Amino acid sequence: MSEATVETLMNDPAVISDLNNLAAEHQKSGFVGFVGLATDDHPCTLTLKFESMVIDGKDDFLLHAYYESESTDLDEESNFLANLADRLAEDLLPLRENWSEKSIESYGAGIYTVFLFHNGKQIYGSV
């Protein structure tokens, strides 16, 4: 079994393509409007990246979702933030069938922790 790393995932062209496609789809989600990440006047962009963090002494993978927009209507208490995070994790899982064996091994059973950021500030996620 090879060493599972975030670098393995982030250097796999299929993973990068899937993250970019997923981001393009999700930045148009109705949930981004519900929480104020985007408005009619201020659309948002979304970048998805895998990051690693030591949790309980073990290196674990997280998905970081970086939303950028000029919107000032963000509701950081919205329950829809959890919906955004959950949907990202759910929609990413079936995409891995196109990834290299090494990336699938690195990804494992899936990402269960998603952190959301707005203009660089963390707005959702904890371990």
N, C-alpha and C positions, 0 to 999 in steps of 0.2 A: 504494500500500500504506500503510495507516495505522500509526501508532506502536503497537507491542505493549507493553502494560504489565500489571503485576499488578493495578492498579486496574481495568482493563477487565474482568478476570476476576472480581474480588471485588465488582464492582458489577452484574454480570449476574445477574438473579433465577434464571435457569435453572441457572447454575453453582452459586449458593448452595444452591439446592434439591437439586441432585445431590450436593454435598459433604455436606449434612446427612443425606440419605438413606444415602449411603455410610458415613458415620460411625455412624449408628444400626445399620446392618448389621454393620459391622466391630467395634464395641465388644462384640458378642456372639460373636465368632469364638473358636474353641477355642484359637487361638494366644495370645490375651490371657491365658488361664488357664495355658497352658504356661509362659509367661515370668513369671507372677506379677503382671501388671498388674491382674488381677481375681481374686477368690476367691468362693466361695459367700457368704461373709459381707461381702465388700467388692466390689460391682460397680464397674465403671469407666464413665466417660463419655469420649467422644472428640469433639474439635473439629478439623476440617480447614481449613487456610488455605493459600492460595498466598502465597509470600514471594519476594522477589527478592534476588539476591546477585551481586556482580561476580565472575566466574570467568574467568580468563585475559583480563582486560580487557573482557569482554562481560557485559552484564546478562543473567542466566539465571534461570529460574523454578524454584523448589523447592516441594515439598509438605511442609508441616509438620503432623504429627499430634500433637495435644496430648491425652494420656491423663491423666485425673484420677481418683484413687481413694485410699482409705485403706489399701490393701494394702501390707504391708511385706515381701512375699514375692518381690519383683522379682529376677530373675536377669539381670543386665546382661551376662552372658557367653553367654547362650542364643543358639543358632543360629536360633531361631524369631523373633528380632527381624528378621533379614533376610527371613524369610518374610512377616512382617507388612508390612514396607515394600514388598516386591515385589508382594504381593497388592493393596495399595492402588493402586499405580501401574498394575497390569494392569486392575483393575476400573474405574478412572477413565477409561481411554482410550475405551471404546465409548460412554460417556455424552455425550461432546462433540457427538454428532450433534444434540442438542436445543439446543445453545447458539447464540448469535448469531454471525454471520459474523466480527465483530470479536473475539469471545472465542475462536473456533476459531483464528483467525489468531494471537492472542496465545499460545495454548496450543501451537501448532505441532505437531510430530510426537509430542509427549508429554512427560511428566515422567519423568525417569530418576533423579532424586535425591530421596529421601524421608527427612526427618529425623523421628525419633520422640522425644517428650518424655514424661516422667512427672512430674507435679506440678511442671512448669516446668523440670526438669533434662533436658538432652539425654542420651538413652540409646542412640541409634543415628543414624548418618549422618555422612558426610564427603564433601568434594569434593576 
